[in-house]
Amino acid sequence: MGLFSGSKKNTGTIPASVHNVADVMAKGSVGIKDIIAPSYIEVDFSNIKVDDKYYRTLYVVGYPRYVAANWLYSLITFDRPLYISMYIYPTEAKTVLEELKRKIAEMEATIENDIKAGKVVDPSIQVALDDAMSLQAELAKGAERFFQFGLYITIPADTLEELNHTAKEIDSVLSSLLIISKQAILEAEEGFKSTLPMFYDKLAVWRNMDTTSLAMTFPFSTASLTRNEGIMYGMNQHDGSLIIFDRFTLENANSVILGKSGGGKSFFVKLEALRLLMMDVEVIIVDPENEYQKLTSTVGGEFVIFSSQSQYKINPFELTDENPEPDELSNKILNLHSLMRVIMGDLTPAQDALLDRALVLTYREKGITQDPNTFKLQPPLLEDLYKILLGMESLEGRELADRLEKFVRGSAAGIFNQQSNFDIKNPFTVFGIRDLEENLRPIAMYIVLDYIWNRVRKDIKKRVLVVDEAWYLIKNKDSGAYLHNFAKRARKYKLGLTTITQDVEDFLATDEGKAIITNSSLQIILKQSTAAVEKITETFYLTGGEKHFLLSAGVGEGLFFAGQSHVGFRCVASEEEKTVIE
C-alpha cells in the first residue's frame, strides 16, 4: 500500500513514484498500486501522516477483572471516527492448562512463604490465585476455551493538535472502563497497518482471554427497548426482541416520523393511535388528506371536517378563560401576528406595527383587556379586525384589509369568520382539511393547532397530537416557528407532538424542521428515497450500514430512535388491528 518506515522521524516527503507520472502512463506501466497509493507518508515518533491525515495507534495492555456484556460500548459509540481492530488467536487447552498449573504452583508457594515469614498475604496474589484455579476447573471440564486477544485503536485527525486532543479523550474513556492503553511509540507504522482491514497484526500485543470474557468484548449487542410499560411499536430487527415503550417516560413525549410515500407512515401512526387509546391516552390528529376518516368511524371518534359548508367553526381570536397565563392576551396577539403573516404574506415594518395596533384595538372594542376577568366576554372575529383596518383610513390599513377580504367577504368567508361551536370531548378527534383549497390548508392547520393548544391547557392529561404532512406548516417560516414553539411547550401539559412528513428534504432544509427533530425524543425513520437519504444520514449521523438499511427497507421497516438508543425495527400488527386500520 505504499507504506514506508522511518527510524525515529522522517520529515521528508516520499514521492509515490520516482518517475514522472505522465511518462509512466505513456509507457502503459501504471498499476493498481500506483493509482491508489498516497502521494506521501511521513512516519514520526508516535504518529504517522498519510497525505494530509494524521494517525496514532493505541494498544491495550490491561483489562478490568470483571466485564459486562457490550462493555466496549462507550468506545464503539465514540463521537469521532476510530479504527478498532480485534485479533483473536485460539490456544490449545493442553498448553494453557500446563501454564496455569505452573502459575498456580508459583502463587501458592509465594503465599505459603509469606505465611511462614509472618507477613500479610498480598490480596492481589490471593485474588489471582482464586481466578486461576476457577479458570483451571472450567478449562478441564471443557466449559471454557482459551485465546490470545489483541485490541488496537487507531485515531485519525486532520491536525496534530486535534490528534493529541482526541487521544487524551480516548485515554479517558478507556481509563473509565479500567482499561490500560499505551501509545505505539516508534511503531506508528506497525500500529497503522494493524488496524487496516487486512488481518495484518504487526504489533502482536496480546492478552490471555477465556471464551466468556471474549464474548463480552464483541460489540454486537443491540440496544434493548423492551420495557414493562407502554405500547408495542414493533420488532427489533437485530435480536428479534419486542420494542415496548412508553413515550411519556422520555425527556419529552414528542416524536417525528420521516419516510417516503408508501413507506408505511400512515399505517404506523394509526397502529400507534389504536394502542394509545387502549392505554387511556387521548389522540388528536390534524389530517390534511382525510386519511383517518374511516378509522375515526371504526373507533367511535369524532371527525371534524373543515370546509366553507362545514358545520364546525373555529374562531382564531378565542382566548382561554380557565387558568389563563399571566400574559395570555399578549401571547394571543403575537400568535395572531404570525397567523396574519401566513394569511397576508410578508409585511413591511410599518404594516406590522399597524397590524399590532389594530389587533389590540380589535380586542379593546369588545371590552377585552389584560384583565383575565374580561376573557369571558365574547371574542372578536376576523371581520372585526377587517373593519378596524378599514377604519384606520391609511394606505397600509387599506392594503391589509384587502388581503383579509377573501376570508371575510370572499370565497373563504365561511371558514374562519365565525365563533367556535364545538369542543374536544372525544378521546379520538380528527380534524380533516382535505376539502380546503391547497393554499388554505396551512392557515387551517395553524388555526386548528392554536385551538387545540387552548383546549389542552384547560384540562391537563396524557394526549398525543398528530400533525400529518407537517411540511405544509414548515414551508412557511411563521407557521413553522409556531409548530416548533408548540413542540417545546407541549411537555408541560403532558402532550406529545407527533410530526409526520414525506418531504424529508424540504423539512430538514429549514431551521424550524431541524429544531423540531431536536425537540423530539422519539424519532422514527422509515424507508427513504435515494435523494433524501444523504440528508437523513447527515442529520442523524447514521453509519453506512444504517444508510443502506433505510434504502433497502421494506414497508413498515426503518430505524427507531428513543433517547440515546436506536435500533432497526419492523412494524408488527395483529390481523384484527390490520382489519380495523385497512
KOLSE-769736 format. One record per atom (N, C-alpha, C): residue in three letters; y, z, x. Coordinates in steps of 0.2 Angstrom, whole numbers, plus 5000, padded with zeros to 4 digits. Layout:
BEGIN
alaYZX
...
//
This chain:
BEGIN
met499450005004
met500050005000
met500650005004
gly500649995011
gly501249985015
gly501450055017
leu501050105017
leu501250175019
leu501250185027
phe501750215029
phe501750225037
phe501850295038
ser501550315044
ser501650385046
ser502150395051
gly502450455052
gly502850475057
gly502650545060
ser502850555066
ser502650615069
ser502950675065
lys503650685067
lys504050745063
lys504550705059
lys504850665061
lys505350625057
lys505450555059
asn505450515055
asn505550445056
asn506150415052
thr506750415056
thr507350405052
thr507550325052
gly507150285055
gly507250215055
gly506950185049
thr507250125047
thr506950085041
thr506450035044
ile505850045040
ile505249995042
ile505249945037
pro505349875040
pro505349825035
pro504649805032
ala504649775027
ala504049765023
ala503649715027
ser503949665031
ser503649615035
ser504149595041
val503849585046
val504149565052
val504449495052
his504149455047
his504349385046
his504949385041
asn505249325041
asn505749315036
asn505349295030
val505549325024
val505149315018
val505049245016
ala505649215017
ala505649135015
ala505249095019
asp505149115025
asp504749075030
asp504049085028
val503849155026
val503149165024
val502949135018
met503449135013
met503249095007
met503249025008
ala503648995012
ala503548925014
ala502848905016
lys502548955020
lys501948945023
lys501348955018
gly501548985012
gly501049005007
gly500549065009
ser500849105013
ser500349165016
ser500549225012
val500949225007
val501149295004
val500549315000
gly500349375001
gly499849404997
gly500049464992
ile499649484989
ile499749544984
ile500149594987
lys499949624993
lys500149674996
lys500949664998
asp501049605000
asp501749585002
asp502249594996
ile501949574990
ile502349574984
ile502549644981
ile501949684981
ile502049754978
ile502249804983
ala502249794990
ala502449844995
ala503149864994
pro503349924995
pro504049944995
pro504449915001
ser505049915001
ser505449875006
ser505449925012
tyr505449985012
tyr505350035017
tyr505150105015
ile504850135020
ile504650205019
ile504850255025
glu505150305023
glu505350355028
glu505050425027
val504650445032
val504250505032
val504650555036
asp504750615032
asp505150665035
asp504750725036
phe505050785038
phe504650845039
phe504250875033
ser504650875027
ser504250895021
ser504350855015
asn504550795016
asn504550745011
asn504550675013
ile504450625009
ile504350555010
ile504850515006
lys505150465008
lys505650425005
lys505350355004
val505250334998
val504950264997
val505550224993
asp505750174996
asp506350144994
asp506950194993
asp507150204987
asp507750254985
asp507450314982
lys506850324982
lys506550384979
lys506250434984
tyr506350494983
tyr506150554987
tyr505550584984
tyr505050604988
tyr504450634985
tyr504250694990
arg504050754987
arg503750814990
arg503150834987
thr502650854991
thr502050874988
thr501950944989
leu501650984984
leu501451054984
leu500751054983
tyr500351094987
tyr499651104986
tyr499551184985
val499051194980
val498951264978
val498351294982
val498551354985
val498051394989
val497851464986
gly498151484981
gly497951544977
gly498051544970
tyr497551574966
tyr497451564959
tyr497451634956
pro497651644950
pro497551714947
pro496851734946
arg496651794945
arg495951814944
arg495751794937
tyr496151804932
tyr495951784925
tyr496351724923
val496151684919
val496451624916
val496251614909
ala496751594905
ala496551574898
ala496551494897
ala496351474891
ala496251404890
ala496951374891
asn496951314894
asn497651274895
asn498151314898
trp497951354903
trp498351394907
trp498851354911
leu498751294912
leu499251254916
leu499751214911
tyr499751234905
tyr500251204900
tyr500951204902
ser501251254905
ser501951254907
ser502051204913
leu501551194917
leu501651144922
leu501551074919
ile501051064915
ile500950994912
ile501550974908
thr501851024904
thr502451004900
thr503051014903
phe503151014910
phe503751024913
phe504250974911
asp504850984911
asp505350934908
asp505550884913
arg505250874919
arg505350824923
arg504650784925
pro504750724927
pro504050694929
pro503750724935
leu503150734935
leu502750754940
leu502050714941
tyr501850714947
tyr501250684949
tyr500750734950
ile500250754946
ile499750804947
ile499050774948
ser498750794953
ser498050774954
ser497650834955
met497050824952
met496450874952
met495850844956
tyr495650874961
tyr495050844964
tyr494450904963
ile493850874961
ile493350924959
ile492750894963
tyr492450934967
tyr491850914971
tyr491250964969
pro490750934966
pro490150984965
pro489851014971
thr489551074971
thr489251104976
thr488551124974
glu488051124979
glu487351144977
glu487351224976
ala487051244971
ala486951314969
ala486651354975
lys486151324978
lys485751354983
lys486251374989
thr486651324991
thr487151344997
thr487651394994
val487851394988
val488351444986
val488051514985
leu487451514983
leu487051574982
leu486951614989
glu486851574994
glu486751595001
glu487351625004
glu487951585002
glu488551605005
glu488851675001
leu488651674995
leu488851734991
leu488451794993
lys487851784995
lys487451844997
lys487651865003
arg487951825008
arg488251845014
arg488851885013
lys489251855009
lys489951895007
lys489851955004
ile489351964999
ile489252024996
ile488952075001
ala488552055005
ala488252105011
ala488852125015
glu489352085017
glu489952105021
glu490352155017
met490452145011
met490952185007
met490552255006
glu489952255004
glu489552315003
glu489552355010
ala489552325015
ala489552355022
ala490252385023
thr490752355022
thr491452375023
thr491552435018
ile491352435012
ile491452495008
ile491052555010
glu490452545012
glu489952595015
glu490252625021
asn490552585026
asn490852615032
asn491452655030
asp491852635025
asp492452665023
asp492252735020
ile491752735016
ile491552805013
ile491252845019
lys490852825023
lys490652865029
lys491252895033
ala491752855034
ala492352875038
ala492752915034
gly492652925028
gly493052975023
gly493752935021
lys493752875022
lys494352835019
lys494252815012
val494852805009
val494852775002
val494652705002
val494252694998
val493952624997
val494552574995
asp494652514998
asp495152474996
asp494952444989
pro495352454984
pro495152424977
pro495152354977
ser495452314981
ser495452244981
ser494752224983
ile494452254988
ile493752244990
ile493252254985
gln493352314981
gln492852334976
gln492952284970
val493552254968
val493552214963
val493252144965
ala493352124971
ala493052064974
ala492252064974
leu492052124976
leu491352134976
leu491052124969
asp491352164964
asp491152154957
asp491152084954
asp491652044956
asp491651974954
asp491151934957
ala491051944963
ala490551904967
ala489851924964
met489651984963
met489052004960
met488951974953
ser489451974949
ser489451944942
ser489251874943
leu489651834947
leu489551764948
leu488851744951
gln488651794955
gln487951784958
gln487451784953
ala487451824948
ala487051834942
ala487051774938
glu487651744937
glu487751684932
glu487451624936
leu487551614942
leu487351564946
leu486551564946
ala486251624947
ala485551624947
ala485251614941
lys485551624935
lys485251614929
lys485351534927
gly485851504930
gly485951434929
gly486551424923
ala486851484922
ala487351484917
ala488051454919
glu488151454926
glu488751434929
glu488551384935
arg488951334936
arg488951294942
arg489551304946
phe489551284953
phe490051294957
phe490351234960
phe491051234961
phe491351174963
phe491851184968
gln492051134972
gln492651144976
gln493251104972
phe493851144972
phe494351114967
phe495051114971
gly495351054971
gly495951044974
gly496551024969
leu497151064969
leu497651044965
leu498251034968
tyr498550974968
tyr499150944971
tyr499650924966
ile500250934968
ile500850914964
ile501350884968
thr501550824966
thr502050784970
thr502650774965
ile503250794968
ile503850794964
ile504250734966
pro504450694961
pro504950634963
pro505650654961
ala506150624965
ala506850644964
ala507250584966
asp507850574964
asp508250524966
asp508650544972
thr508850604973
thr509150634979
thr508850694982
leu509050704988
leu508650764992
leu508850824988
glu509550834986
glu509750894983
glu509350904976
glu509250854972
glu508850864966
glu508050874968
leu507850854973
leu507150864975
leu507050944977
asn507550964981
asn507551034983
asn507551084977
his508051064972
his508151104966
his507451104962
thr507251044961
thr506551044957
thr506051074960
ala505951074966
ala505451104970
ala505451184969
lys506051204969
lys506151284968
lys505951294960
glu506151254956
glu505951264949
glu505151264948
ile504851214951
ile504151214951
ile503851274954
asp504051294959
asp503851354963
asp503851414958
ser504451424954
ser504551474950
ser504051474944
val503951414941
val503451404936
val502751424939
leu502551404945
leu501851424947
leu501851494949
ser502351524951
ser502351594953
ser502251644946
ser502551614941
ser502551654934
ser501751644932
leu501351604934
leu500651594932
leu500251624938
leu500551664942
leu500251694948
leu499851644952
ile500151584953
ile499851534957
ile500251534964
ile499951534969
ile500251524976
ile500251454978
ser500851424980
ser500851354982
ser501151354989
lys501051294992
lys501351284999
lys501551214999
gln502051205003
gln502351135004
gln501851095009
ala501751035008
ala501350995013
ala501850975019
ile501951025023
ile502351015029
ile502050975034
leu502350925037
leu502050875042
leu501450835039
glu501350845032
glu500850805029
glu501150775023
ala501750755023
ala502150725017
ala501750665015
glu501550615020
glu501250555018
glu500550565015
glu500250615018
glu499550635015
glu499550655008
gly500050705007
gly500150735000
gly500350674995
phe500750634997
phe500950574993
phe500350534991
lys499950514996
lys499350474995
lys498850514990
ser498850584991
ser498350624987
ser498450624980
thr499150614978
thr499250614971
thr499350544968
leu499150494972
leu499150424969
leu498550414965
pro498450374960
pro497850374955
pro497350334959
met497150354965
met496650314968
met496050364971
phe496050424969
phe495550474971
phe495550464979
tyr496050484982
tyr496150474989
tyr496450544992
asp495950594993
asp496150664994
asp496250665002
lys496850665004
lys496950665011
lys497150735013
leu497350785009
leu497550855010
leu496950895011
ala496450885007
ala495750925007
ala495951005008
val496351025003
val496451095002
val496051124996
trp495451154997
trp495051164991
trp494951244990
arg494751254984
arg494551324982
arg493951324978
asn493551374979
asn492951384975
asn493151394968
met492751364963
met492851374956
met492151364952
asp492051414948
asp491451404944
asp491651364937
thr491151354933
thr491251304928
thr491751324923
thr491651394921
thr492151414916
thr492851414918
ser493051434924
ser493651434927
ser493951364927
leu493551314929
leu493751244930
leu493851214923
ala493451234918
ala493551204911
ala494251234908
met494451294910
met495051324908
met495651284911
thr495551244916
thr496051214920
thr496251144917
phe495751114914
phe495851054911
phe496451054906
pro496951004906
pro497551004902
pro497450964896
phe496850974893
phe496650934887
phe496650964880
ser496851034880
ser496851064874
ser497451054870
thr497451044864
thr498051024860
thr498351084856
ala498951074854
ala499251124850
ala498951134844
ser498851204842
ser498551214836
ser499051234831
leu499051194825
leu499451204819
leu499151234813
thr498651274814
thr498251304809
thr498551374808
arg498751384802
arg499051454800
arg498651484794
asn498851544793
asn498451574787
asn498951564781
glu499451534781
glu499851524775
glu500251454776
gly500451434770
gly500751364770
gly500351314766
ile500451254767
ile500051204764
ile499751154769
met499251114767
met498951074772
met499351004772
tyr499550984778
tyr499850924779
tyr499450864782
gly498850884785
gly498450834787
gly497950854792
met497650814796
met497150824800
met497350814807
asn497250864812
asn497450854819
asn496950794822
gln497250744824
gln496850684827
gln496550704834
his496850754837
his496550774844
his495950814844
asp495850864839
asp495250904839
asp494950914832
gly495250874827
gly494950874821
gly495050934817
ser495550984819
ser495751044815
ser496251024810
leu496251064805
leu496751054799
leu497451084801
ile497951044799
ile498651064800
ile498851094794
ile498851164794
ile499051204788
ile499651244791
phe500251234787
phe500851254790
phe501351274784
asp501751324785
asp502251344781
asp502951324784
arg503351274782
arg503951254785
arg504451314785
phe504451354780
phe504951414779
phe504851464785
thr504351464789
thr504251504794
thr504551484801
leu504851424801
leu505151394807
leu505951424807
glu506251404812
glu506951424813
glu507351394806
asn507251334804
asn507451314798
asn506951274794
ala506951264788
ala506451234784
ala506551154783
asn507051124787
asn507251054787
asn506651014790
ser506550954787
ser506150904790
ser506450834790
val506250794795
val506450724795
val505850684795
ile505750634791
ile505150584791
ile505450514793
leu505150484798
leu505350424801
leu504750374801
gly504850314798
gly504250274798
gly504450204795
lys504050154797
lys504250084795
lys503950074787
ser504250024784
ser503950014777
ser503250004777
gly502950034772
gly502150034772
gly501850074776
gly502150124779
gly501850164784
gly501550234781
gly501750244774
gly501450304771
gly501950354770
lys502550344771
lys503050394770
lys503050424763
ser503150374758
ser503150404751
ser502550444749
phe501950414751
phe501350454749
phe501350524752
phe501550524758
phe501550594762
phe502050634758
val502650614756
val503150654753
val502850684746
lys502550634743
lys502350654736
lys501750704737
leu501350694742
leu500750744743
leu501050814744
glu501550814749
glu501850874751
glu502150914745
ala502550874741
ala502850894735
ala502350924730
leu501750894729
leu501250924724
leu501050994727
arg500950994733
arg500651054736
arg501151114737
leu501751094737
leu502351144737
leu502351174730
leu502351134725
leu502351154718
leu501851214717
met501251204720
met500751254719
met500851314723
met501351314728
met501551374731
met502151404728
asp502351384722
asp502951404719
asp503651394722
val503651334726
val504251304729
val504551254725
glu505151264723
glu505451204719
glu505551144723
val505551084720
val505651024723
val506150984719
ile506650964723
ile507250924720
ile507250854725
ile507250794721
ile507150734725
ile507750694723
val508150664728
val508650604727
val508250544728
asp508150504723
asp507750444723
asp508050374722
pro508250344727
pro508650284726
pro508250224723
glu507550224723
glu507150174721
glu506750184715
asn506850244712
asn506450274706
asn505650274708
glu505550284714
glu504850284716
glu504450344713
tyr504750394712
tyr504450464710
tyr504450474702
gln504650424698
gln504650424691
gln503950444688
lys503450404690
lys502850414687
lys502550484689
leu502650504695
leu502450574697
leu502750624693
thr503450614692
thr503850664688
thr503550674681
ser503350624678
ser503050624672
ser502350664672
thr501950644677
thr501250674678
thr501350754678
val501750774682
val501850844684
val502250884679
gly502550854674
gly502950884669
gly503650894672
gly503950854676
gly504550864679
gly505150834675
glu505750834677
glu506250804674
glu506550754678
phe506650694675
phe506850634679
phe507550614676
val508050624681
val508750614679
val508950544681
ile509050504676
ile509250434678
ile510050424678
phe510250394684
phe510950384684
phe511150314683
ser511550304678
ser511750234676
ser512350244671
ser512750184670
ser513350194665
ser513150214658
gln512450194656
gln512250214650
gln511850274649
ser511750304655
ser511350364655
ser511650424651
gln511250464648
gln511550524645
gln511750584650
tyr511450574656
tyr511550634661
tyr512250614665
lys512650664665
lys513350654669
lys513450714674
ile513750694679
ile513950754684
ile514650744686
asn515050794685
asn515750794687
asn515850824694
pro516050774699
pro516150794706
pro516650854707
phe517050864702
phe517650914703
phe517350984701
glu516750994699
glu516551054696
glu516451104702
leu516651174700
leu516651224705
leu516051274703
thr515851314708
thr515351364707
thr515751434705
asp515651454699
asp515951524697
asp515551584698
glu514951574700
glu514451634701
glu514451644709
asn514651704711
asn514651714718
asn514951664722
pro515551644721
pro515851594725
pro516051614732
glu516051574737
glu516351584743
glu517051604743
pro517251644748
pro518051654749
pro518451594749
asp518251544752
asp518651484752
asp518351424748
glu518051444742
glu517751394738
glu518151334736
leu518751344734
leu519151294732
leu519351244738
ser519551274743
ser519751244749
ser519151194752
asn518551224752
asn517951184754
asn517851124749
lys517951144742
lys517851084737
lys518351034738
ile518951044740
ile519450994741
ile519250954747
leu519050984752
leu518850954758
leu518250904757
asn517750934753
asn517150884751
asn517450824747
leu517950844742
leu518150784738
leu518550734743
his518850764748
his519150714753
his518650664756
ser518150694758
ser517550644761
ser517350604755
leu517250624749
leu516950584744
leu517450524742
met518150544742
met518650494741
met518650434746
arg518450464752
arg518450414758
arg517850364757
val517250394754
val516750354753
val516850304747
ile517250324742
ile517450284737
ile517950234739
met518450254742
met519050214743
met519050174750
gly518650194754
gly518650164761
gly519150204766
asp519250174771
asp519750204776
asp520450224773
leu520650274775
leu521350294773
leu521850304779
thr522450284778
thr522950304784
thr523150374784
pro523450404789
pro523650474789
pro524050494783
ala524550444781
ala524950454776
ala524650454769
gln524150414768
gln523750414762
gln523250474762
asp523050494767
asp522550554767
asp523050614765
ala523650624768
ala524050684766
ala524250684759
leu524350614756
leu524550614749
leu523950634745
leu523350614747
leu522750624743
leu522650704743
asp522750734748
asp522650804749
asp523150844744
arg523750824743
arg524250854739
arg524050834732
ala523750774730
ala523550754724
ala522950794721
leu522450814726
leu521950854724
leu522150924722
val522550954726
val522751024725
val523151024718
leu523550974717
leu523950964711
leu523450954705
thr522950914706
thr522450904700
thr522150964698
tyr521951014702
tyr521651074700
tyr522151124697
arg522751124700
arg523351164698
arg523551144691
glu523451084689
glu523651064682
glu523151084677
lys522551104679
lys522051134675
lys522051214675
gly522551234679
gly522651314680
gly522151344685
ile521851304689
ile521351324694
ile521751334701
thr521651394703
thr521951414710
thr521451444714
gln521651474720
gln521251504724
gln520951574721
asp521151594715
asp520951654712
asp520251634709
pro519651664711
pro519051654708
pro518951654701
asn519351694698
asn519351704690
asn519551634687
thr519951594690
thr520151534687
thr519551474688
phe519051494692
phe518551444692
phe518151434686
lys518151484681
lys517851474675
lys518151424670
leu518751404672
leu519151354667
leu518751294668
gln518951244663
gln518651184663
gln518851144669
pro518451114674
pro518751074680
pro519051014678
pro519450984682
pro519750914681
pro519250864681
leu519350804679
leu518950744680
leu519250694685
leu518950644687
leu519150594691
leu519750554688
glu519750554681
glu520350524678
glu520950564679
asp520950634679
asp521550674681
asp521850654687
leu521350654692
leu521650634699
leu521950564699
tyr521650514695
tyr521950454695
tyr522650454692
lys522750494687
lys523450504683
lys523950534688
ile523650584692
ile524150614697
ile524350564702
leu523950524704
leu524150474709
leu524650424707
leu524550404700
leu525050364697
leu525650394696
gly525650454694
gly526250494693
gly526750504699
met526450504705
met526750514711
met527350454713
glu527250404709
glu527750344710
glu527850324717
ser527350324721
ser527450294728
ser526950244729
leu527150194734
leu526650144736
leu525950164738
glu525950214742
glu525250244744
glu524850274738
gly525250304733
gly524950334727
gly524650284723
arg525050224722
arg524850174718
arg524250134721
glu524250124727
glu523650094731
glu523050134730
leu523050204731
leu522450244730
leu522250244723
ala522650244718
ala522550244711
ala522150174709
asp522350124712
asp522050054711
asp521350054714
arg521250094719
arg520550094722
arg520050134717
leu520350184714
leu519950234709
leu519850194702
glu520250144701
glu520250124694
glu519550094691
lys519150074696
lys518550044694
lys518050104691
phe518250164694
phe517750224692
phe518050264686
val518650244684
val519050274678
val519050234672
arg519250164673
arg519350124668
arg518950054669
gly518550054674
gly518249984676
gly517449994674
ser517049954678
ser516349944676
ser515950014678
ala516250054682
ala515850114684
ala516150174680
ala516550164675
ala516950214672
ala516450274668
gly515850254666
gly515450304663
gly515050344667
ile515050334673
ile514650374678
ile514850434681
phe515450434683
phe515750494687
phe516350524684
asn516550504678
asn517150524675
asn517050564668
gln516550614668
gln516350654663
gln516150724665
gln516150774661
gln515950834663
gln515250844663
ser514950884668
ser514250894669
ser513950914663
asn513350884661
asn513050904654
asn512350934655
phe512050944661
phe511450974661
phe511351024667
asp510851054668
asp510751104674
asp510051094676
ile509951114683
ile509251104686
ile508851164684
lys508351154680
lys507951214677
lys507251204678
asn507051134679
asn506351114680
asn506151124687
pro505551154689
pro505351154696
pro505251094700
phe505251034696
phe505150974699
phe505750924696
thr506250914699
thr506850874697
thr506950814701
val506950754698
val507150694702
val507750664700
phe508150644704
phe508750604702
phe508650534704
gly508550484699
gly508450414700
gly509150374700
ile509250344705
ile509950304705
ile509750224706
arg509150204705
arg509050134706
arg509450084702
asp509650104696
asp509950064691
asp510750054693
leu510950094698
leu511650084700
leu511650024705
glu512249984705
glu512349934710
glu512349964717
glu512149914722
glu512049944729
glu512649984732
asn513249954731
asn513749994734
asn513950064730
leu513650074724
leu513750134721
leu513250194723
arg512750174726
arg512250214727
arg512450274732
pro512750254738
pro512950314742
pro513450364739
ile513850334734
ile514350384731
ile513950424726
ala513450394723
ala513050434718
ala512650494722
met512350474728
met511950514732
met512450574734
tyr513050554736
tyr513450614738
tyr513650654733
ile513750634727
ile513950674721
ile513350714719
val512750684719
val512150724717
val512050784722
leu512150764729
leu512050824734
leu512550874733
asp513150864731
asp513650914730
asp513450954724
tyr513250924719
tyr513050954713
tyr512451004714
ile511950974718
ile511351014720
ile511551074724
trp512051064729
trp512251124733
trp512551184729
asn512951164724
asn513251214719
asn512651254716
arg512151214713
arg511651244709
arg511151294714
val511051274720
val510651304725
val510951374727
arg511651374727
arg511951434729
arg511951484723
lys511951464717
lys511951514711
lys511251554711
asp510751524712
asp510051554712
asp509651544718
ile509651594723
ile509351584729
ile508551594729
lys508251544730
lys507451544730
lys507251484735
lys506551484736
lys506251434740
lys506351364737
arg506651324740
arg506751254737
arg506651204743
val506451144741
val506451084746
val506851034742
leu507351004746
leu507750944743
leu507550884748
val507250834744
val507050774747
val507650714746
val507850694752
val508350634752
val508050574754
asp507750534750
asp507450474752
asp507950414754
glu507750374758
glu508250314760
glu508850344763
ala508850394767
ala509450434769
ala509950384773
trp509750324775
trp510250284779
trp510750264774
tyr510650264767
tyr511250244763
tyr511850294764
leu511750354766
leu512250404767
leu512450404775
ile511950394779
ile512150394786
ile512550334788
lys512550284785
lys512950224787
lys513650234786
asn513850284782
asn514550294781
asn514650364784
lys515150364789
lys515250424793
lys515450484789
asp515750484783
asp515950544780
asp515350564776
ser514950524773
ser514350544769
ser513850574774
gly513850534780
gly513350564785
gly513550634787
ala514150644788
ala514350704791
ala514250764785
tyr514250744779
tyr514150794774
tyr513350804774
leu512950754775
leu512250774775
leu512050814781
his512450804786
his512250844792
his512550914791
asn513050924788
asn513350994786
asn512851024781
phe512550984777
phe512051014772
phe511451044776
ala511251004781
ala510651024784
ala510751084788
lys511351094791
lys511551154795
lys511551214790
arg511851214784
arg511951274780
arg511351284775
ala510851244775
ala510351254770
ala509951314771
arg509851334777
arg509351394779
arg509651454775
lys510251464775
lys510551524772
lys510351534765
tyr510151484761
tyr510051484754
tyr509251464753
lys508851474758
lys508151464758
lys507951394755
leu508351344758
leu508251274756
leu508051234762
gly507551194761
gly507351154766
gly507451074764
leu507851044769
leu508050974768
leu507550924771
thr507350884767
thr506850834770
thr507250764769
thr507350734775
thr507750674776
thr507250614778
ile507250564774
ile506750504775
ile507150444776
thr506850404781
thr507150334782
thr506650294785
gln506750224783
gln506350174786
gln506750134791
asp507450134790
asp507850104795
asp508050154801
val507550164805
val507550214811
val508050194816
glu508150134817
glu508650114822
glu509350134820
asp509550114814
asp510150124811
asp510250204811
phe509750244809
phe509850314808
phe509950344815
leu509550324820
leu509650354827
leu510250334830
ala510550274828
ala511150244832
ala511750284830
thr511750334825
thr512350374823
thr512250444826
asp512850474827
asp512850544830
asp512650584824
glu512750574818
glu512550614812
glu511850614811
gly511550554812
gly510750544812
gly510450584817
lys510650584823
lys510350624829
lys510450694827
ala511050714825
ala511150784823
ala510750814818
ile510550774813
ile510150794808
ile509450804810
ile509250764815
ile508550774818
ile508550834822
thr509050844826
thr509150914830
thr509050974825
asn509350964819
asn509351024815
asn508751024810
ser508250994812
ser507650984808
ser507051014812
ser506751074811
ser506251104814
ser505551064814
leu505551024808
leu504950984807
leu505050914807
gln504750874811
gln504850804812
gln504150764811
ile504150724807
ile503550684806
ile503750604807
ile503350584812
ile503550514814
ile502850474813
leu502950424808
leu502350384806
leu502350314809
lys501950274807
lys501850214811
lys502550174812
gln502650154818
gln503350124819
gln503250044821
ser503750014820
ser503849944822
ser503949934830
thr503849884833
thr503949874840
thr504749884841
ala505149854837
ala505849864838
ala506149934838
ala505849974834
ala506050044833
ala505750094838
val505150074841
val504850124845
val505150144851
glu505550104854
glu505850124860
glu506450174859
lys506750164853
lys507250214852
lys506950284850
ile506350284847
ile506050344845
ile505750374851
thr505550334856
thr505250364862
thr505850394866
glu506350364866
glu506950394870
glu507250464867
thr507250464860
thr507450514856
thr507050574857
phe506350564856
phe505850624856
phe505550634862
tyr505750594868
tyr505350604874
tyr504650594874
leu504450544871
leu503750534870
leu503350504876
thr502750514877
thr502350484883
thr502150414881
gly501950384886
gly501650314885
gly501150314880
gly500650364880
gly500150364876
gly500350374868
glu500850424868
glu501150434861
glu501450374858
lys501850334862
lys502150274860
lys501650224858
his501150214862
his500550164860
his500250194853
phe500150254852
phe499850284846
phe500250264840
leu500950274841
leu501350254835
leu501350184833
leu501250134838
leu501250064837
leu500550044834
ser500050084836
ser499350064833
ser499150104827
ala499550154825
ala499350204820
ala499250164813
gly498750194809
gly498650164803
gly499150194798
val499050174791
val499450204786
val499350284785
gly499850314785
gly499750394785
gly499550424791
glu499650394797
glu499550424803
glu500150424808
gly500250474812
gly500850474816
gly500850544820
leu501450564822
leu501550624826
leu501850674822
phe501550734822
phe501850794818
phe502150844823
phe502850854823
phe503150894827
phe503350964823
ala503151024825
ala503351084822
ala503551134827
gly504251144828
gly504451184833
gly504351154840
gln504051184844
gln503851164851
gln503251134851
ser502851134846
ser502151104846
ser502151034843
his501750984845
his501650924842
his501050894843
val500750864838
val500050834838
val500050764835
gly499550724836
gly499450674832
gly499050694826
phe499250664820
phe498950684814
phe498850624809
arg498350644804
arg498250594799
arg498250624792
cys498650594788
cys498750624781
cys498050624777
val497850674774
val497250684770
val497350704763
ala497150674758
ala497250694751
ala496550694748
ser496450734743
ser495850734739
ser495950674734
glu495350654731
glu495350604726
glu495750624720
glu495750684718
glu496250704712
glu496950694714
glu497150714720
glu497850704722
glu498050634722
lys497550594725
lys497750514725
lys497850494718
thr497450514713
thr497450484707
thr498150504704
val498350564705
val499050594702
val499550554706
ile499550544712
ile500050504716
ile500150434714
glu499550404714
glu499550324714
glu499550304706
//
